């Protein structure tokens, strides 16, 4: 499927947001991702930050000084330029019912799938899950903090790396379904620590952004 760039903007430091047109054929759930193709520069999986009800596709990514061919091409795109995307896939999604509280752990731009979920929930007044968010990022890089603070029940924003103790403090007595999204090493480490602490694999949803710096 072909998509057309509508706008790109620098959110802060090396974090950029790209807004594309949305093909009518594309269907997705909040938290899903697609493979974006830029011709000979290659393809890359990116999580959708916009809600399934939006008429645009929003992606958030880092454009560092050491750019891959893909990132170099992406950073050079002008409005009106085209790219291709695969059908959306993923299993990092909201549960079908709001019978259990949710604890979202985000590292850096791992906030992206949660933005999609919150934006979708804003259009569904009958869906009101209890959401706590633990959001770790480098100084100045808590993107869309005001938006998530207005939607989540509790938001803990910190600059240091998230630990098992941080999660356990926020989860105390709630027995939430825990979501992990961010740099791959961080998410896998926290996932293993949570399992070692006695949680079942069904109590945890794991996502990660491969290739990004750890906090």
N, C-alpha and C positions, 0 to 999 in steps of 0.2 A: 504494500500500500504506500502511496506517495503522500508526503506531508510537505507543507510550505511554511517557511519561517515567517512569523509575523513580527516578532520582537525579541531582542536579547538585551539583557541588562546585567551589570555588575552589582551584585548584592552587597558584598564586602570582601576586601582582600582578593583572594583568588577564587571566590565562589560566584558562579554565574547562573542566571536563570534564562531558559530558552522557551519561548512560546511558539508553538506550531499550530497550523490548522489541524482539525481532527477529521479523518475520513469517516464518512457515514457508516461504513461497514465495520468500523472498529467498536467492539464491545469489550468492557473490562470491569473488574471489581476494584474497589479502593484497595491500594496496596500492590497492585499488579505491576509488571514491568514489560517492556518491549525491547526488541533488538533494533537499534537505529543504525542504518547503513548510509555511509557517505562515499559511495563509489569505490574507487581504488584505495581510498584511505582506510577502508575496513569498516567493521561493525562493532557495536558495543551495546551491552545490555544497560538500560537506564530505567529507573523506577519512575512511574508517572506521579507527579505531584498534584495534578488537578483532579477534581472529583469526576466520577463516572457520568454525572449529569452535566458537566461543562461542555461547551462547544469548541474548546481548544485543548491542546495537549501541552502540559508544562513539565519541563525537566530541569533539575538542578544538578550541577556538576562542578568540579574543580578544574580550572584551567591554570596549571602551574607553569613556571618558566621552562621546566623540562617536559615538553609536550610530546605525546605520541603523534603519529601521523593523523590519527582520528581526531584528537583534540586540536591539532593545528588546523585541520579543515573546519572543524566545528567553530573555532574561534574566528575564522575568516568568513563565515557565512553572513550574507547581507539579507535584509528582509526581501522576500520574494524567492530566495534560493530554496531548492527542494532537497529532501532526503527521503529515505524509505524506512518503513517499520514493519516488523513481523506482527502476527497476531499477539495479543497480550496473554501472558501466562503468570502463574504465581500461586502460592498458598499462604502468603503472609497477609491474611485478610481478617476482617472482623468476624466474630462468631455469629451464627444465625440468630441468636437471641441475647437479651441483655440480663440473663440470670446470674451472671458472674462479673465481679469487678475486673478491670483491666489495669495492668501496670505496664506502661510503655517505657522502655529504656532506649534512648537515642544517643548515639555518639557522632558528633559532627553533622555532616549532611545525611546521616541516618535518620534525620527528622522527616525526610521526604515522604515515605509511605504514610506516616501519621498525618501529614498535611492533607493528603488525599482522603484519608479516613475522616478527619474532622470536617473537611469541606463537604463530604458526602453526608455526614451526620447532620450538618446544619440545614440540609434540605429535607430531613426526615424527622419531624418533631415527635413522632411516635417512638423513635429510637433514642433512648437516653441512658447509655451505659455509664457506670461509675468509672472514670478514667483518672489515673494518676500518671504523671509524666516525669521521668528523671532524665534531664537533658544536659549532657556534658559536651562542651565545645571549648575551643580556644577563645581567649579574650576577644570580644567584639564579634564573635562568629555564631552567636545564638540567633540565627536567621528566623524571621517570622515569630519572634517570641511573644509579641503582643497578641498575635492571632491565636496562638495555642493557649496562652494564659486566659483568654476569654472563653475558651471552649472546654478545656480540661478542668477537672475538679481541683487538682493540686498540681502545681508545676514547681519542680526543684531544678533550678538552673545552676550549674557549677562549671568551673574551669578545669578542675582536676579530673583525672581518669576515674571512671566509675568502678566501684568495688562491689564485691558480694555484700559487704556490710551495708553499703548505701541502699542496695535493693532490699535487703531484709528489713531495714528500718522503715522504708516506705510501704512494704508489704505486710507489716506486722498486723496480725489478727484479721486480715482481709482475705487470705487465700486466693489471690488474684490469678488470672491467666497472664503470664509474663511474656512480653514481646521484647526481642533484642534486635536492634538495627543499628548498624554502624560499621566501622572497620572490621574486616574478617578476624584478625587475631583477637581483638577485644571481645567480639561476640562469641567466638568459640570458647575462649577462656571462661567467660561468665556462664555460658551454657554448661560447661563441664563442672564448674564450681556449684552451680545450682543443683545439678544432678547429684553431686557428691554430698550436698547438704540434705538430701532426702526427697527432693521433688521428683515427680515422674516426668518422663519426656512429654507426656500429654499436657503438662502444666506450662510448657514453654513453647513459644513460636520463635524460630531463629531466622533472621535475615542478615545479610551483610553486604557491604559495598567493597568489593575486592579492588585492591590497588591504592586505597587511600591511606594517608598517614594515620597512625594510631595517636590517641590523645596522650 
